[in-house]
Amino acid sequence: MQREVTHSHRPSKPLLGGRARGSRSWFVSVMWSAMLLSTPVFADEPALPTITVRQVRPHIETLAGPDYRGRQGPDAFRAAQYIVARFRELKLKPLFPDRRFDQQIPTASERPEEATHIVGVNVGAWIEGSDPVLKDEYIVIGVHHDHLGVREGEIYAGADDNATGVAMMLEAARAISALPTPPKRSVVFVGFDLEEHLLWGSRWFVAHPPWPIERVKLFMTADMIGRSLGDLPLPAIFVMGSEHSPAVRETLDRATQNDEVEVAKLGVALVGTRSDYGPFRDRQIPFLFFSSGQHPDYHSPRDVPAKVDYRKVANVTNLAVRITHAVANAQQTPQWTSDVELTLDEPKAMERITTLLLEAKSEDRPLTDVQRYMVSTVRNRTRRILEKGSMSADDRTWLTRMSQLLLLSVF
């Protein structure tokens, strides 16, 4: 997740531009599907390949390994090259003009002499939709591949933040590209640079898209999906954004398999702008943000591959694939709404989190008297909301403020 960084670089040569090496044959697609396990999407839809720990682990161990030095500056550029190499292996089409996989990102400076100074690179590829009309609409999976680099001699590996998200994106691309027939709408995969620098990569992409940005019908991102909030015994994955589209919420509910991954739906207002969904949300594009939450190793050298829950990463990836496939083949695309429905999902999640905080052993989760009082207050009021069976607008305003305060002061 984002934190400002200042290191910049200029790539020494164009990043692996040029066309992909032809289309995947029908035979190879069938073989991929046979090699992977299969699970049903919905009752009325065909099976999709299932992503396993064996698929996601190598990406995380590689990108969060010592060779990539925390993926900042030139090392983030090398991470982008890694992603492009995987795109090529899957025979995906280059996303950007002139049949290129890369989109160079200039500095944000307004000084003319610095306007062409390249500070990062986004990379993207796509699978063209099978419907002659709907293929001009896009479902985008975009994640950031950068992190904090090396500081005072220590590597900030960023295994959860965000090698886990890159693994999700790449394995989702593998699963969807393995289908004998592509989805009706086109599916796009983007690796954003400079998320840790005020979301500069995704902001640049939205401002300079390869097609009118209004053609994006759903944006999904994953940022930190391999741990748990505060290292609490909380298996859930938080999914935010569905409050802005009833169709997305319905698809999320239908795609969730309780024996695979537990979903806790939250409104994104409870956490603010934390990752690359921000620029898409600001354009009122329906979106989903997957995250297991901030943990004690966040933005520290301790965020290493050995601490990642690889099963959770694989399960979240399977969920994202099912949602992508469903929306890409739906008769109607999701529509944005600013009128957020007041459900009990948020107070349920907050009641569970605060209860776990209060029940944790003091040596595992020490709380000051002020923190314990605040956590108790949130738990008690959320319980009253749940007992009442409804949440008012005032309740949600209070819950939003308290959630943000808990993130700042407890986690």
C-alpha positions as CSV (number, residue, x, y, z in Angstrom):
1,M,0.0,0.0,0.0
2,Q,1.0,3.5,-0.7
3,R,3.8,5.5,1.0
4,E,5.7,8.3,-0.6
5,V,9.0,7.4,-2.2
6,T,11.4,9.8,-3.9
7,H,13.8,7.6,-5.9
8,S,13.5,8.0,-9.6
9,H,15.2,6.5,-12.7
10,R,15.3,6.5,-16.4
11,P,15.1,3.1,-18.1
12,S,18.2,2.6,-20.3
13,K,16.1,1.1,-23.2
14,P,12.5,0.5,-24.1
15,L,10.9,-2.2,-22.0
16,L,10.3,-5.3,-24.0
17,G,8.0,-3.6,-26.5
18,G,6.7,-5.3,-29.6
19,R,4.0,-7.7,-30.5
20,A,3.2,-10.9,-28.6
21,R,4.1,-14.1,-30.3
22,G,0.8,-15.1,-31.9
23,S,-2.4,-16.4,-30.4
24,R,-2.6,-19.4,-28.1
25,S,-3.8,-22.4,-30.0
26,W,-7.0,-24.2,-29.1
27,F,-5.1,-27.3,-28.3
28,V,-2.7,-25.6,-25.8
29,S,-5.7,-23.9,-24.2
30,V,-7.4,-27.3,-23.7
31,M,-4.2,-28.8,-22.3
32,W,-3.9,-25.9,-19.8
33,S,-7.4,-26.5,-18.6
34,A,-6.8,-30.2,-18.2
35,M,-3.6,-29.6,-16.3
36,L,-5.3,-27.3,-13.7
37,L,-8.1,-28.3,-11.4
38,S,-11.6,-27.0,-12.2
39,T,-14.3,-25.5,-10.2
40,P,-17.7,-24.2,-11.3
41,V,-18.1,-20.4,-11.7
42,F,-21.8,-20.3,-11.0
43,A,-24.4,-23.0,-11.4
44,D,-25.2,-22.0,-14.9
45,E,-21.7,-21.3,-16.1
46,P,-18.8,-23.5,-17.2
47,A,-15.8,-24.6,-15.0
48,L,-12.7,-22.4,-14.6
49,P,-9.2,-23.5,-13.9
50,T,-8.3,-23.4,-10.2
51,I,-5.2,-21.6,-9.0
52,T,-3.2,-23.4,-6.3
53,V,-0.4,-22.6,-3.9
54,R,2.0,-24.1,-6.4
55,Q,1.1,-21.4,-8.9
56,V,1.2,-18.3,-6.7
57,R,4.2,-19.1,-4.5
58,P,7.0,-18.7,-7.1
59,H,6.0,-15.2,-8.0
60,I,6.0,-14.0,-4.4
61,E,9.3,-15.7,-3.5
62,T,10.9,-14.3,-6.6
63,L,9.7,-10.7,-6.4
64,A,10.2,-10.5,-2.6
65,G,13.5,-12.2,-2.8
66,P,16.9,-10.5,-2.3
67,D,17.6,-10.2,-6.1
68,Y,14.8,-7.6,-6.5
69,R,15.9,-5.5,-3.5
70,G,12.5,-4.3,-2.5
71,R,11.5,-3.3,-6.0
72,Q,12.1,0.5,-6.0
73,G,13.5,2.6,-8.9
74,P,15.6,0.4,-11.2
75,D,14.5,-2.7,-9.2
76,A,10.9,-1.9,-9.8
77,F,11.7,-1.7,-13.5
78,R,13.2,-5.2,-13.2
79,A,10.0,-6.3,-11.6
80,A,8.1,-4.9,-14.5
81,Q,10.3,-6.9,-16.8
82,Y,9.4,-10.0,-14.8
83,I,5.7,-9.3,-15.4
84,V,6.2,-8.7,-19.1
85,A,8.1,-12.0,-19.4
86,R,5.0,-13.8,-17.9
87,F,2.7,-11.9,-20.3
88,R,4.8,-13.2,-23.2
89,E,4.7,-16.8,-21.9
90,L,0.9,-16.6,-21.9
91,K,0.9,-15.1,-25.4
92,L,-1.1,-12.1,-24.2
93,K,-1.4,-9.0,-26.4
94,P,0.6,-5.8,-25.6
95,L,-1.8,-3.2,-24.2
96,F,-0.2,0.1,-25.1
97,P,0.2,1.9,-28.5
98,D,2.7,0.7,-31.0
99,R,2.1,-2.9,-29.7
100,R,4.1,-2.2,-26.5
101,F,3.8,-3.8,-23.1
102,D,5.1,-0.7,-21.3
103,Q,3.9,2.7,-20.5
104,Q,6.6,5.1,-19.3
105,I,5.7,7.4,-16.4
106,P,7.2,10.9,-16.3
107,T,7.8,12.9,-13.2
108,A,5.0,14.9,-11.7
109,S,7.1,18.1,-11.9
110,E,5.6,21.1,-13.8
111,R,9.1,22.4,-14.8
112,P,9.5,22.0,-18.5
113,E,13.1,20.7,-18.3
114,E,11.9,17.8,-16.1
115,A,8.7,17.0,-18.0
116,T,10.3,14.1,-19.9
117,H,12.2,12.6,-17.0
118,I,11.0,9.0,-16.6
119,V,10.5,7.9,-13.0
120,G,8.6,4.6,-13.5
121,V,6.9,2.2,-15.8
122,N,3.5,0.6,-16.0
123,V,3.1,-2.7,-17.9
124,G,0.0,-4.1,-19.4
125,A,-1.4,-6.9,-21.6
126,W,-4.9,-8.0,-22.5
127,I,-7.1,-10.9,-23.8
128,E,-9.4,-9.8,-26.5
129,G,-13.0,-10.5,-26.0
130,S,-14.8,-13.0,-28.1
131,D,-18.0,-10.9,-28.7
132,P,-17.6,-8.6,-31.8
133,V,-19.4,-5.8,-30.0
134,L,-18.6,-6.3,-26.3
135,K,-14.9,-6.8,-26.9
136,D,-14.6,-3.0,-26.8
137,E,-15.5,-3.1,-23.1
138,Y,-12.9,-3.9,-20.6
139,I,-12.5,-5.7,-17.2
140,V,-9.2,-4.5,-15.7
141,I,-7.2,-6.3,-13.0
142,G,-4.4,-3.9,-11.9
143,V,-2.0,-4.2,-9.1
144,H,1.2,-2.4,-8.0
145,H,4.6,-4.1,-8.4
146,D,6.7,-1.5,-6.6
147,H,7.7,-1.3,-2.9
148,L,10.1,0.6,-0.7
149,G,13.5,-0.7,-1.8
150,V,16.6,-0.6,0.4
151,R,16.8,1.7,3.4
152,E,19.8,2.0,5.8
153,G,21.1,-1.3,4.3
154,E,18.0,-3.3,4.9
155,I,15.8,-4.7,2.1
156,Y,12.1,-3.9,2.4
157,A,11.0,-7.1,0.6
158,G,7.3,-6.3,0.3
159,A,6.2,-9.9,0.1
160,D,2.6,-9.1,1.2
161,D,2.9,-5.5,-0.1
162,N,2.5,-6.3,-2.9
163,A,4.1,-9.4,-4.4
164,T,0.9,-11.2,-3.3
165,G,-1.1,-8.9,-5.5
166,V,1.2,-9.4,-8.5
167,A,0.9,-13.2,-8.0
168,M,-2.9,-12.8,-8.1
169,M,-2.9,-10.8,-11.3
170,L,-0.5,-13.1,-13.1
171,E,-2.2,-16.3,-12.2
172,A,-5.6,-14.8,-13.0
173,A,-4.2,-14.0,-16.4
174,R,-3.0,-17.6,-16.7
175,A,-6.4,-19.0,-15.8
176,I,-8.4,-16.8,-18.1
177,S,-6.0,-17.3,-21.0
178,A,-6.3,-21.0,-20.6
179,L,-10.0,-21.0,-21.5
180,P,-10.9,-22.5,-24.9
181,T,-13.1,-19.5,-25.6
182,P,-12.2,-16.0,-24.2
183,P,-14.8,-14.1,-22.3
184,K,-17.1,-11.9,-24.3
185,R,-15.6,-8.7,-23.0
186,S,-11.9,-8.0,-23.1
187,V,-9.8,-8.6,-19.9
188,V,-6.8,-6.4,-19.1
189,F,-3.9,-7.0,-16.8
190,V,-1.8,-4.1,-15.6
191,G,1.2,-3.8,-13.3
192,F,1.4,-0.3,-11.8
193,D,4.6,1.4,-10.7
194,L,4.9,4.1,-8.0
195,E,1.9,3.2,-6.0
196,E,4.1,3.9,-3.0
197,H,4.5,7.4,-4.4
198,L,0.9,8.7,-4.1
199,L,-0.5,6.2,-6.6
200,W,1.4,7.9,-9.4
201,G,1.4,4.9,-11.7
202,S,-2.4,4.3,-11.6
203,R,-3.1,8.0,-11.8
204,W,-1.0,8.2,-14.9
205,F,-2.7,5.2,-16.4
206,V,-6.2,6.6,-15.8
207,A,-5.2,10.0,-17.3
208,H,-3.5,8.4,-20.3
209,P,-5.4,5.1,-21.0
210,P,-4.9,3.1,-24.2
211,W,-8.7,3.6,-24.9
212,P,-11.4,5.9,-23.4
213,I,-11.4,5.1,-19.7
214,E,-15.2,5.0,-19.8
215,R,-14.9,1.6,-21.5
216,V,-13.6,0.1,-18.3
217,K,-16.7,-1.6,-16.8
218,L,-15.0,-3.1,-13.7
219,F,-11.6,-2.5,-12.0
220,M,-10.2,-4.9,-9.5
221,T,-7.0,-4.6,-7.4
222,A,-5.4,-6.6,-4.7
223,D,-3.0,-5.2,-2.2
224,M,-1.7,-7.2,0.7
225,I,-3.8,-10.4,0.5
226,G,-1.5,-12.9,2.2
227,R,-1.7,-12.0,5.9
228,S,-4.4,-11.0,8.4
229,L,-5.4,-7.7,10.0
230,G,-3.0,-7.1,12.9
231,D,-2.0,-10.7,12.8
232,L,-5.3,-11.5,14.4
233,P,-6.8,-15.0,14.0
234,L,-9.0,-13.6,11.2
235,P,-9.2,-15.7,8.1
236,A,-11.4,-13.3,6.2
237,I,-10.4,-11.2,3.2
238,F,-11.8,-7.7,3.1
239,V,-13.5,-6.7,-0.1
240,M,-14.3,-3.1,-0.6
241,G,-16.0,-1.2,-3.4
242,S,-19.1,-3.3,-3.9
243,E,-21.2,-0.7,-2.1
244,H,-21.0,1.5,-5.2
245,S,-22.6,-1.1,-7.5
246,P,-25.5,-3.5,-6.6
247,A,-24.6,-5.6,-9.6
248,V,-21.0,-6.0,-8.4
249,R,-22.2,-6.8,-4.9
250,E,-24.5,-9.5,-6.3
251,T,-21.7,-11.0,-8.4
252,L,-19.4,-11.0,-5.4
253,D,-21.9,-12.8,-3.2
254,R,-22.6,-15.4,-5.9
255,A,-18.9,-15.9,-6.6
256,T,-18.0,-16.4,-2.9
257,Q,-17.5,-20.1,-1.9
258,N,-17.6,-20.2,1.9
259,D,-15.4,-23.3,2.1
260,E,-12.7,-21.5,0.2
261,V,-12.3,-17.9,1.4
262,E,-14.3,-15.9,3.9
263,V,-15.3,-12.5,2.6
264,A,-16.0,-9.5,4.8
265,K,-17.6,-6.7,2.8
266,L,-16.6,-3.2,3.8
267,G,-17.3,0.2,2.4
268,V,-14.1,1.8,1.1
269,A,-14.9,5.0,3.1
270,L,-13.9,3.1,6.2
271,V,-10.3,2.9,5.1
272,G,-9.9,5.9,2.8
273,T,-7.7,5.8,-0.3
274,R,-5.3,3.0,0.3
275,S,-4.3,1.7,-3.1
276,D,-4.7,1.9,-6.9
277,Y,-8.5,1.8,-6.9
278,G,-8.4,5.5,-6.0
279,P,-8.1,7.0,-9.5
280,F,-10.8,4.6,-10.9
281,R,-13.2,5.4,-8.0
282,D,-12.7,9.1,-8.7
283,R,-13.9,8.4,-12.3
284,Q,-16.9,6.5,-10.9
285,I,-15.8,3.2,-12.4
286,P,-17.2,0.2,-10.4
287,F,-14.3,-1.4,-8.5
288,L,-13.4,-4.1,-6.0
289,F,-10.4,-3.8,-3.6
290,F,-9.2,-7.1,-2.0
291,S,-7.0,-6.8,1.1
292,S,-6.4,-8.9,4.2
293,G,-5.5,-5.7,6.1
294,Q,-2.5,-4.0,7.7
295,H,-0.3,-6.2,9.9
296,P,2.7,-5.4,12.2
297,D,5.2,-6.1,9.5
298,Y,3.6,-3.5,7.1
299,H,6.3,-1.3,5.5
300,S,9.1,-3.0,7.4
301,P,12.0,-5.4,6.5
302,R,10.0,-8.2,8.2
303,D,7.4,-8.4,5.4
304,V,9.0,-11.5,3.9
305,P,7.8,-14.6,1.9
306,A,8.0,-16.9,4.9
307,K,5.1,-15.1,6.6
308,V,2.7,-15.2,3.7
309,D,-0.4,-17.4,3.8
310,Y,-0.1,-18.8,0.3
311,R,-3.4,-20.7,0.5
312,K,-5.2,-17.4,1.1
313,V,-3.5,-15.8,-1.9
314,A,-4.6,-18.7,-4.1
315,N,-8.2,-18.6,-2.8
316,V,-8.5,-14.8,-3.3
317,T,-7.1,-15.3,-6.9
318,N,-9.8,-17.9,-7.6
319,L,-12.5,-15.5,-6.3
320,A,-11.1,-12.8,-8.6
321,V,-11.1,-15.1,-11.6
322,R,-14.8,-16.1,-11.0
323,I,-15.8,-12.5,-10.7
324,T,-13.9,-11.5,-13.8
325,H,-15.4,-14.2,-15.8
326,A,-18.9,-13.5,-14.6
327,V,-18.8,-9.8,-15.3
328,A,-17.0,-10.2,-18.6
329,N,-19.8,-12.5,-19.8
330,A,-22.8,-10.7,-18.2
331,Q,-25.6,-9.3,-20.4
332,Q,-25.4,-6.0,-18.6
333,T,-22.3,-4.2,-17.1
334,P,-22.2,-2.9,-13.6
335,Q,-23.4,0.6,-13.0
336,W,-22.0,3.1,-10.5
337,T,-24.1,4.5,-7.7
338,S,-23.2,7.1,-5.1
339,D,-26.1,6.1,-2.9
340,V,-24.5,3.5,-0.6
341,E,-26.9,1.0,0.9
342,L,-26.7,0.8,4.6
343,T,-26.2,-3.0,5.4
344,L,-25.0,-4.8,8.5
345,D,-21.9,-6.1,6.8
346,E,-19.7,-3.3,8.2
347,P,-20.8,-3.5,11.8
348,K,-20.5,-7.3,11.7
349,A,-16.9,-7.0,10.5
350,M,-16.1,-4.3,13.1
351,E,-17.7,-6.2,15.9
352,R,-15.6,-9.2,15.1
353,I,-12.4,-7.3,14.8
354,T,-12.8,-5.4,18.0
355,T,-13.8,-8.6,19.9
356,L,-10.6,-10.3,18.7
357,L,-8.5,-7.3,19.7
358,L,-10.0,-7.4,23.2
359,E,-9.6,-11.2,23.5
360,A,-6.0,-11.3,22.3
361,K,-3.4,-12.1,24.9
362,S,-1.7,-9.0,26.2
363,E,1.7,-10.2,25.1
364,D,0.5,-10.8,21.6
365,R,-1.5,-7.6,21.2
366,P,-0.7,-5.1,23.9
367,L,-3.2,-2.2,24.1
368,T,-2.9,0.9,26.1
369,D,-5.7,1.9,28.4
370,V,-6.8,4.5,25.8
371,Q,-6.7,2.0,23.0
372,R,-8.6,-0.6,25.0
373,Y,-11.3,2.0,25.9
374,M,-11.7,3.0,22.2
375,V,-11.8,-0.6,21.0
376,S,-14.4,-1.4,23.7
377,T,-16.5,1.6,22.7
378,V,-16.5,0.5,19.0
379,R,-17.4,-3.1,19.9
380,N,-20.3,-2.1,22.2
381,R,-21.9,0.3,19.8
382,T,-21.6,-2.1,16.8
383,R,-23.2,-4.8,19.0
384,R,-26.1,-2.4,19.7
385,I,-26.4,-1.8,15.9
386,L,-26.6,-5.5,15.3
387,E,-29.1,-6.0,18.0
388,K,-31.2,-3.3,16.5
389,G,-31.0,-5.0,13.1
390,S,-30.3,-1.9,11.1
391,M,-27.8,0.9,10.6
392,S,-28.7,4.5,10.3
393,A,-26.8,7.2,8.4
394,D,-25.5,8.6,11.7
395,D,-24.3,5.1,12.7
396,R,-22.3,4.8,9.5
397,T,-20.8,8.2,9.8
398,W,-19.6,7.3,13.3
399,L,-18.4,3.9,12.2
400,T,-16.4,5.4,9.4
401,R,-14.7,7.8,11.7
402,M,-13.9,5.2,14.3
403,S,-12.6,2.7,11.7
404,Q,-10.2,5.3,10.4
405,L,-9.1,6.1,14.0
406,L,-8.5,2.5,14.8
407,L,-6.3,2.1,11.7
408,L,-4.2,5.1,12.7
409,S,-3.9,4.4,16.4
410,V,-4.2,0.6,16.9
411,F,-3.0,-1.1,13.7
